[in-house]
Amino acid sequence: MKKFLKKLLVNLLNSYGYTIVANNFHDWTKEDLEFREIHDLQSKFCWNDDSGPKIKRMYQVRNILHSIKGISGHWAECGTFKGSTALLMAEYAQRYNLLEKNCRIHLFDSFDGLSKPSEKDMGTNMIEGDYLGTLEEVKSNLSEYSIFKYYKGWIPDRFPDVEDKSFAFVHIDLDFYEPIKDSLNFFIPRMVSGGVILLDDYACFETPGALKALEESTNDIDIEISRLPYGHGYITIR
């Protein structure tokens, strides 16, 4: 009877997008006090939910940033929204000297919200204009940091501005197939050995184009996709 009821409950929760997880492990998003401090900085202007998948994905960014310490190269973010992950990147870069003095974090965004989804994004619940953060708003949110360079425009229009640079870390959070594919095609050849490209929405049901873009971009090259909980996927360049 217990097994039947458990199975019934699991199926019911799954139908609403929820999953039962064990409670016998550490939740580092709550126990890592430094991360909590940094997360609180961005919660003043953006994400303030401390129990959903977003904070888990932000903690994965924290882990990957620590893993690339000592790897030379610029950082970039494609899709900035209000500047939450960018703030996270800047804080860890400064606290742990993760970026060389001549390197910057390059932020690429339309600053007009999402682009129009393509046929490859069929099934998404997102629409053109979602996740709007204006350039002025983002600059204000990140005004404490001098480490950023801003590139307003639709991807990939501003990529030529950095075509001569090498990158150690790139965070892509663009939701739709075409800008993600363009970003991957541009940055993969410009990554240094050991560099990481992290795709925020790789395995999210509402962004099916993200999975297609990453798997197509790595299909013909010897790069393995690492799949993380809460929707992340990343590739390490060797």
DAHUWO-V20065 format. One record per backbone hydrogen bond with DSSP energy under -0.5 kcal/mol. CO is the residue of the C=O (numbers start at 1). NH is the residue of the N-H. E is the energy in kcal/mol with one decimal. If there is no record, write none. Layout:
co = (CO:CO)
nh = (NH:NH)
e = (E:E)
//
This chain:
co = (1:2:3:4:5:6:7:8:9:10:11:12:13:13:14:26:27:27:28:31:32:33:34:35:36:37:38:39:40:41:42:42:48:52:53:54:55:56:57:58:59:60:61:62:63:64:65:66:68:70:74:74:75:76:77:77:78:80:83:84:85:86:87:88:89:90:91:92:93:93:93:100:104:104:105:105:106:106:107:107:108:109:113:114:118:119:121:127:130:131:134:135:136:137:138:140:142:147:149:151:154:156:158:159:160:162:166:167:168:169:170:170:171:171:172:174:176:177:178:179:180:181:182:183:184:187:188:190:192:195:196:196:197:197:198:198:199:199:201:204:206:207:207:208:209:210:211:212:213:214:215:216:216:218:218:221:224:224:225:226:226:228:229:231:232:233:234:235:237)
nh = (5:6:7:8:9:10:11:12:13:14:15:16:16:18:17:28:30:31:32:33:36:37:38:39:40:41:42:43:44:44:45:46:50:56:57:58:59:60:61:62:63:64:65:66:67:68:68:69:71:72:168:169:106:171:79:108:173:83:87:88:89:90:91:92:93:94:95:96:97:98:99:103:75:106:107:149:77:108:109:151:79:153:112:129:121:122:124:130:114:133:138:139:140:141:142:143:145:105:107:109:157:159:161:162:163:165:74:192:196:76:172:198:78:173:200:176:180:181:182:183:184:185:186:187:188:190:191:167:195:237:170:198:199:235:172:200:202:233:204:207:125:210:211:212:213:214:215:216:217:218:219:219:220:221:223:223:226:236:227:228:234:231:232:203:228:199:226:197:194)
e = (-2.6:-2.7:-2.5:-2.4:-2.5:-2.9:-2.5:-2.1:-2.7:-2.7:-1.7:-0.6:-1.2:-2.8:-1.6:-0.8:-1.8:-1.6:-2.5:-1.2:-2.4:-2.2:-2.2:-3.3:-2.4:-1.2:-1.3:-1.7:-0.6:-0.6:-1.8:-1.6:-0.6:-0.9:-2.3:-2.2:-1.7:-1.5:-1.6:-1.8:-2.1:-2.4:-2.5:-1.8:-1.5:-1.0:-0.7:-1.2:-2.3:-0.6:-3.0:-1.3:-2.5:-2.5:-0.6:-3.1:-3.2:-2.4:-2.2:-2.0:-2.6:-2.5:-2.7:-2.2:-2.3:-2.3:-2.6:-2.0:-0.5:-1.5:-0.6:-2.0:-2.3:-0.6:-0.6:-2.0:-2.7:-0.6:-0.5:-2.4:-2.9:-1.9:-0.5:-1.8:-1.6:-1.6:-2.2:-2.1:-2.4:-0.5:-2.6:-2.6:-1.8:-2.3:-1.8:-1.2:-1.9:-2.6:-3.1:-1.9:-2.9:-1.4:-1.6:-2.3:-1.0:-2.0:-2.8:-2.6:-2.4:-1.8:-0.5:-2.9:-2.8:-0.5:-2.6:-1.8:-1.6:-3.0:-2.5:-2.0:-2.6:-2.5:-1.6:-2.8:-2.3:-1.6:-1.3:-2.6:-2.3:-2.8:-2.1:-0.5:-0.5:-2.2:-3.0:-0.7:-1.0:-1.7:-1.0:-1.9:-0.5:-1.3:-0.7:-1.5:-2.3:-2.2:-2.3:-2.3:-2.1:-1.3:-0.6:-0.6:-0.5:-0.8:-0.6:-2.2:-0.5:-0.5:-0.6:-0.5:-2.4:-0.7:-0.9:-2.6:-2.4:-3.3:-3.2:-2.4:-4.3)
//
